[in-house]
Amino acid sequence: MAIGERIRFIRNLRGMTQKYLGTLVGFPEKTADIRLAQYEAGTRTPKEDLTKALAGALDVSPLALDVPDIDSYYGLMHTLFALEDRYGLTIEALDGEVLFRIDPRKGKDAAQISELVCAWASVAEKYRAGEISKDDYDKWRYSYPQYDDTQITAKVPSQDFSDAMVKAFKKKLKD
C-alpha cells in the first residue's frame, strides 16, 4: 500500500474524518479535509515531518505509514503488517514454528493472493521433494509469472483487431 492508502486505512480504523485528522496535524480547519484528501489520493506526498505528525495523531509508528523498506527488519515487519491489512495475511505459532497464512475469505484481493501463494507453495514443495532442481525453482520465482502453469490467463485481442472483427461482422450481417 502506498503512504496515502495507509493514512486512509489507519484513519478509518481510528474512526477519524479527514477534517479532524487534518486539524490535529495543524492544517487550517477550512482546508484540512482537502489537504488530507490530497495525501490520501496520492496527488501529494507528505514530507518526513508531516508523516511524523500524522503518525503521532494516529497513534502509530511513522513506519506504519511509510512505504515499507524491506531492507530493514522494522521495514519488513511493517510490510508484513500491511499484508495482514490488505491481503488477510495471518501469523500463528505452531509447535515452535511461526506460520504465515493467507485467509482467502478476507476479500477479493485476499482470495487472489491466496491462489498465487498456493502456486508458489506447490512449486516450493516440488523443490523440497526433489521433483525439481534449485535452478528450476529459482527460474520459476525469478521469472514469475512466466512459468506459473497454475493460473488461468486470457489473452485479450488488440483494439484494432476487435474493431476489424466488429466491422466484418456488421458487413456480414448486411449481406
GIVEN-V465850 format. One record per run of one state. SS is the DSSP state (alpha for helix, beta for strand, coil for the rest). FROM is the first residue (numbers start at 1). TO is the last residue. If there is no record, write none. Layout:
ss->SS from->FROM to->TO
ss->SS from->FROM to->TO
This chain:
ss->coil from->1 to->2
ss->alpha from->3 to->14
ss->coil from->15 to->17
ss->alpha from->18 to->24
ss->coil from->25 to->31
ss->alpha from->32 to->41
ss->coil from->42 to->47
ss->alpha from->48 to->58
ss->coil from->59 to->61
ss->alpha from->62 to->64
ss->coil from->65 to->72
ss->alpha from->73 to->87
ss->coil from->88 to->88
ss->beta from->89 to->94
ss->coil from->95 to->96
ss->beta from->97 to->102
ss->coil from->103 to->103
ss->alpha from->104 to->106
ss->coil from->107 to->107
ss->alpha from->108 to->128
ss->coil from->129 to->133
ss->alpha from->134 to->142
ss->coil from->143 to->158
ss->alpha from->159 to->174
ss->coil from->175 to->175
